[in-house]
Amino acid sequence: MNVYALGQFEFHVTGADSDAEVNLMTESCSCGVFQLIGTPCPHEVAAAIERGVNLYSLCSPFYTIESWGNSYKETIYPTGNVDDWILPNDVKNMVVGVPIEKQQVGRPKKPKIGRPRTNRWPSGGEKLVTMRKCSRCGGRGHNKSSCKARL
C-alpha cells in the first residue's frame, strides 16, 4: 500500500483494491472497518507503520484482558428448570425446522471418470522407492543396461 501524509495524523492510503482516508488521532478510516469491529483495517495498519505508531494502541478497549474480566465479574445466576419458564404462546408453539440448503454458486463439478487410484500418495516429503527389476536376469536393484550377468 502507498501511504501519503496529509497532516501529522491524517493519511491518504492507496491499495490494490481501494483508497481510504485515515485519521490516527480519531482512529477512523473511510472504509468503516474500525467503526464496525474495533480493530484496525489494512489502511490504518499501513498508516500506523508509516508513522511508527503501536498497532495495539489502535485496537478498541473492548479487546483488552480487563474488559473480558469485567464481563464476568458480576454474579451469573442459573436459569432454572425449563418447565418453570414463563413463555408466550407464540414462542411455545414455534416449530424450528431444518435449514433450507441453498444452491451452490458456480458450475457443478464433473464426476471422476476412470478406475479409482489404488496405490497411495506419498505424504510429508516422503519418497516412495520402488526396487528396479532387471528384464534380463530377473534380479532386483539394477536394470538391463547395468546387468553383470552372463548370457
N, C-alpha and C positions, 0 to 999 in steps of 0.2 A: 504494500500500500504506500502511496505517496502522501506525505503529511506537509501541509503548508500552514505556517503560523499566521494567524490573523491578528493576534494580540498575545498578551502574556499567557492567558489561559484558553483562548479560543483558537480553533484549528479548522481547516477545511481538509478533509481526508478523502482521497480518491482511491477507489479499488477497482478490481476487475469487473465487479457486478453492480456497484453502487457508489455514489458520492454522499458524503454526510458532513454536517456542521457539528463540531464537538465543542462543548464548554466544560473544561475540567473543574472549574470553580463551582458550578451548579450541578455537576455530574449529570449532564444531559447530552443527548445525541439526537439528531433529527430523524434517525431511523426508528427511534422509540423502543429499542430493546431494553435499555436500562430501566426505563419507566415501567415496563411490563414485568420483568423478572428480577430486577435489582442487582444484576451482575453486569460488568462492563461488556459492551459489544466489541467486535473486532476494530471498529473505528476508534473507540475510546482507548483500547489497548495500544493501538499504533500511536495515538497522540500522547499517551502516558509514557511510552517508551522513548518517544522523541524528546519529551520534556524531562524525563528521569523521575517520574512520579511512581511511588509504590503502588502496584496494581491492587493489593489487598485493601488499600485505603479507599478505592473506588467502589468496593462491594457494599451492599446495603447492610446496616447493622443487624438485620433480621437473621443473617447467616453467621453471627458470632456464637461462640460457645455459651456466653452469658445469656443470650436470648433464648437459646434452646433450653438451657437450665431453668430459666424463669417460666417457660411454658408449662413445666411440670412441677413447679414449686408448690402450688396450692394442692389441697386435698382433692383427689379424684374419687368420687363415690361410685359404688357399683350400681348397675341399672336395675337390679332386682329380677324377679321372676317374670317371664314373658306373659304369663297368664294374668298378672296383676296390672299390666299396662292399660291405659285408657286411650283407645284409638278411635278415630272417627270411622263410621260405617264404610265410607268410600275407600278408605285405606285398607280396612279389613277385607273387603270384597275384591280388592285389586288382584288380578292374576298377572304374574310376570312370566312371560314365555321365553323361549329360546331366541336369541338374537337372529335376525334375518341375515343370511350371508349375502354379501354384495358380490356382483360380478367383478372379477379381476380385470384391471386395465391392461390393454395390450393384446397381442395375438396369443392364441393358445399354443402351448409347447407341442412339438411334434412327438409322437410316440417313438421310443427307441426301436430300431429295426435291427434284426440280426440275432445271432446267438449271444446269450449273455456271457460276459467275461468270467472265466473260472479261476484263473491264476490271480494272485493278489498283487496290489501295487506296493512298491517299497515306501516306507514312511520315515520321516525324521532324518533324512540324509543317509539312510541305509541303502546299500547297494546289494542287489541280488546277483550272485555269481553262479553261473552255470558252468560245469566242467565240460571242456571240449571232448569230443569223441572222434577218434581217427576213423576215417572211412576205409583205410587200407588194412590196418591190423585189428581195429576194434578197441584199442586201448584208450584210456582216459588221460586227459591232461595235455594232449597235443593233437595236431591235425595232420592231414595227408602230406602237406608240404614240409613239415618238420619231423616226419616219421623216420626213425632209425632202423626199423625192422627190415630184414632181408625179404626179398621176394623170390 
